[in-house]
Each structure stands twice: as structure tokens, then as C-alpha cells.
Amino acid sequence: MNVFVQQVINGIHVGSIYALIALGYTMVYGIVRLINFAHGDILMMGAYFGLFSITIFNLPFGAAIIVAMLVCAVFGMLIDIIAYKPLRNAPRISALITALGVSLFLENLFRVLFGAEPKKMPNVSSLQGHISIGVIKISYVTVLTVLLSIIFMVGLQFIVKKTKIGKAMRSVSEDKEAARLMGVNVNKTISITFALGSALGALGGVLYSVAYYQVEPYMGMMPGLKAFVAAVLGGIGIIPGAMLGGFVMGLVESLSIGYISQSWSNAIVFGILILVLLFKPAGILGKNVREKV
């Protein structure tokens, strides 16, 4: 029983990171109907910027998180303006190929700039130790990761539902042309969406690197794919769905590693994607919508 509880705690930990990354996928898809496969590499960039903030500029951990989020938010806007904006009305396959190209470019750019050898995220002294509840141990890293994930996810929901820019995002998601006629700056709204999603991806990257210690150019590939599965599982384009999908994916992965096999955990995770696409392609919280042609 204790082992099961510990695996559940581990699953919530990694699931909260997947949820943060999945929010970036679901926000962009909800507005521009684009799967931004470069989003996993935003996680990688966030980890690098967090690492450099701590090791080169000697910033405290909290400040390093803020710097990583701000820098990646800017990069997210640049990626949209340079790569995706020219393809707003292009066929979806063109946008998909571009997204894959941006992903490969970022990975190889960081490989050239900083080398392929993994770099070690330094230990954060304030995060060393754990909370004991009977025989169950919860690390400070896990507590911080879950708390920050919940705080930022609630904050995002507030922005989308209660602010002017959130209202613009929802209007653009419903109908771009009608939103433009109502005075909404569609391109600006989409760029801000990319910025918010990228900031959350950067937060996930810093937290992921603190938990697993290594930072390298291809570290965002697998978490990015799993977060995409989480977004689809919860209902891509739906913010609560991304959160739910992330936690479900984390729990499935952790329990698979604990009770089946680590080598089978990835197969089980991606098997869930196949089942979802077969039996409920709209996701847990999604609704099937017929498109007129």
C-alpha cells in the first residue's frame, strides 16, 4: 500500500509538469487549430535559461524561473511571428511541416551553441529534503512543482475567463473574422497566446530539470510528446482537459513503471493515445463537433 501511495505521488509530480506543457498545446490549438510540435523544445529552452540564470548569473531559484518564463515567452512570440503567422491561411499540412521544422531547428541550434553533452542542473539547497507523513515521503521538489503548477494553471484560467485579453482569445477561437470585425487584433491575440503557452512550457522545463537534473538539447522530445497525448486525452483546446490529461498521464506512467515495467511505460502511454483516438477522439472533456464543408 505504501509503495502504491508513493507511486501515486510520483505520478502527480510528473503529471503536473505534463499538464503545464499540455496547456501550451491546447491554448494554441484552441485558437489557430495548429499542433505546435515545437512546444516540447520550449521546455528544453526554459531548462537551459533556468540553468544559466542560476550558474552564470547566480540568480536565486525563484528569479531563475521568472527569467526563463519571460525569455521563452518572447521566443514563443517570435516563433509565431516568423514561422506561423505567414501560414495562417495555408493548408494545415504546411503548418504541421513548419512546426516540425521549427522543432528540429531549435534542437540543433542549442546543440551547436551548447554542445550535445548533458549539463547538470545544480542542487537547489532550499529544495533539499522531504516531508514525512508516516512512512510516506514527499520531496520538497514535488511539493513545489505541484503547487506552482496549480497556481499557474488557475491563473491561466482566470486570464482566459476574466480578463480583456482572455475575452479576445475566446472570440478569436470562436470566429477569427467576426472577432476582427469587432475590433480584436487577431495577430496580437495569437502572439500573446503563444507567449503565455511558452511561459508555462518554460516553467515546466525548469521544474523538470530540477527533478531529473540533466539539461540537454533533445530533452523536450519525450515530455513534449507525452504532454501532447495528455492534451488529446483531456480534450485538446480545452484548458481543464489539458490539466486533467496531464495528471492522468503522469499517474499512468508512474504506475506502469512501478507495477509493470519501465521499458513498457512509454508503450502504454502512447497506447492510450491510440485508444482515445479510436473510441473518443474529442477527449475526456471534449465534444464531437461536425464541421460544415
N, C-alpha and C positions, 0 to 999 in steps of 0.2 A: 504493500500500500504506500509506504514511504517513497519507494522508487517511482511509483506511478505519479505521485504528487510532485516529485522533483522533475519528472519529465514534462508534466503539465506547465510548471513554472518556466522551464527552459523553452517550451513551445510558445508561451505568452511573450517571453522575451524576444525571440526571433520573429514571432508573428507581428509584434508591434513595429518592427523595422520594415517588414514586408508591407504592412499597412501604410506606412508613410510613403514608401516608394509607389505603391499601388495608387495612392491618391493623385500622384503626378500623372500617371497613365490615364486615370479616369477623368480628371479635370480637362486635359487636352482633348481626349476623345469626345467628351460631352459637348464640347464647343465646335471643334473643327473636324470631328469624325476621323481623326488621324491617330494611329498607333505609333507613338513616338518611341521607337526601339532604341533611340539614343539615351533614353531616360536612365537606364542602368549605368551608363557611363557618367551621368551627373553624380550618381552615388560615388563612383570612383574619384571624380574631381573633388567632391566635397571632402573625401577622406584625405586626399593629398593637401588641400588647402588647410584643413584642420591640423594635419601633421606639421606642415611648415609654420603655421601660426604658433604652435607650441615649441617646436625645436629651434627654429631660426629667430623668431621674433619674441620668444619667451612670454607669450601671452598666457594668461590663465585659461583653464579649460572652457569656462563659460564664454569668454571673449572669443576663443578659437571657433566655437560653434557659430557664433554670430557672424564672424568674418567669413567662414565657409559658406554660410547660407546667403549672405549678401553677394559674395563674388559669384556663386553659382546662379543666383537669381539674375545677375547681369548676363552671364553666359547663356542662360536659358532664353532671355530676350533676344540676344544676338543670334542664337541658333534659329529662332523663329524668323527674325527679320531677314537673315542671309539665306537660309536654306528652305524654309517652309512657306514664307509669305509669297514668293513667286509662284508657288504651286497651289494657291488657294482654290482655283477652279480647274486644276488639272485632274486627270483620272487618278483614282485612289492608288493604283499600282505604281504610278510615278512618285507619289508622295511616300509610299512604302519603301521603294528602292532608295529614295533620297534619305529616309530615316536610317536605313541600314548603312548607307554610305557615310552619314554623319557619325554613326557609332564607330565604324572602322577607323575613320579619320581621327576621332578623339583618342581612341585606344592607342593607335600607332604614334600620334603626336606625343602623348605622355610617355610612351615607351622610348621615343627618341630623346625627349627632353630629360627624363629622369632615370632611364635605364629599365631593364626588364627585371632586375633583381628586386625581390620584395623588400620593402622598408618596414621597420618595426615601429609601430605606434608606441610611444613611451607610456609607462605606467603613470596613471593619474593618481597621485597619493591620496586625494580625498575620496577616491572610489575604491580603495583597497579595503577589504573586509566584507562582512556579511551580517545579515540579521538572522538570528536563530529563533525559530518557532518550534519548540520541541526538538525533534531530530531533523526538521526541515531547515535548510539553509538557503537564504535568498541573498545573492550578492548585491552590493550597492549599485553595481553597474546595471543589473536587471531592474532594480527599483527606479533608478534614474531614467533608463530607457523607456520603461512603461509609462512613467509619469509624464515625461516630455512628449511622448507620442500622443497620449490622451489630451494633454494641454493644447498641443498644436493642432490636433485634429478637431477639437471642439472650437478652437479659434478660427480654423478654416471654415467650419460650418457656420459660425457667426458671421464671418465676412461674406459668405455666399448668400446667406438668408437675410441679413440685417443692414447691409451697407449699400451705398450707391453703386460702387463698382461690382458688388455681388449681383445687384439687380441687372446691371448691364450684362454681366456674364450669363445670367439666366435668359435674358431676352435674346442675346446672340445665339445661345444654344437652341432656343425655340425657332427663331427665324432671323437669319442674318439681314436679309433685305428689309424686313419690317423694322428691325432694330435700327438700321441705318437711316431709314425714313423718319424715325422718331428722334434722330439726333445723336444716336450712340456711335462713338468712334470704334468701329468694329476691329480694325487692326490694332489699335491701342489696347482694347479689351483682351484680345487674344494674346498679345505680348505680355500683359500683366498676368494672365493665366499661366503662361509658360514660366514666368518669374516665380510665381507662388509655388507651382509644382516643382520647379528646380530647387527652390529653397528647402522644401520638405525632403526632396531627394538627397540634398547635401546633408541635412540633419541625420537622415538615415545612414549616410555614408560614414559620418564621424562616429556615430554610435556603433555601427557595425565594426569599424576598425578598432574601436576601444575594446569591444567584446572579443574579437578574434586577432587583434594585434598586428596583422600584416596589411600593408598597403602596396598594391601593385597595379599595373595598367589594365589588367583584364579582370580585376576583382568584381566589377559590376555586372559581368555577364550572367552568372548563375542567379544571384539575388534579383537581378532585373527580370529574368525570365520567370522566376517564381512569383515575383510581385505582379507580373502580367497575368499569370494564372490566377492569382488572388483577385485581381480586378475583374477578370472574366467570371470567376466563381461567384463573387458577390453581386455582380451586375455592372458591367463597365459603363461608365457615365453616371453612376450613382455613388455619391460620396459615402454614405453609410455602408453601401455594399462593398466598397474598397476596404473599409475598416474591418468589416465582418470577414471578408475573404482573406485578408492578411492574417487575422488571428486563427482562422480555421486552417490555413496553410501551415502556419507555424506549429500548431498542435499536431497536425497530421505528420509533418516531417519529424518532429521530436519523438512522437510515439512510435513511428516507424523505425527510427534509429534505435530506440530503447528496447523494442519488443520483437522486431523482425530482423532487420539488417541495415547497416549504414549504406551498403552498396545498393540496396533496393529502395532506399528512401526517395531518391530522385525519380526513379521509375514510377513509384506510387504517386508522387506529387503530380507528375505530368500525365499519369493515367487518369487522375481526377479531371484534368482539363478535357480529355477525350470524352469522359462520361458526361461532363457538363454540356459540352457541345452537342452530344448525341441526344440527351434527354431534356435539358433545359438550357438551350443556348443563350437565353436572355439573362441567366444567372439567378442566384437565390432571390434577390430583391428586384430583379428586372421583370419587365412585362413585355410580351411579344407585341411588336408594333408592325403593322403591314405598311409597306411603302408603296405609294402610287407610282405607276410608270406610264 
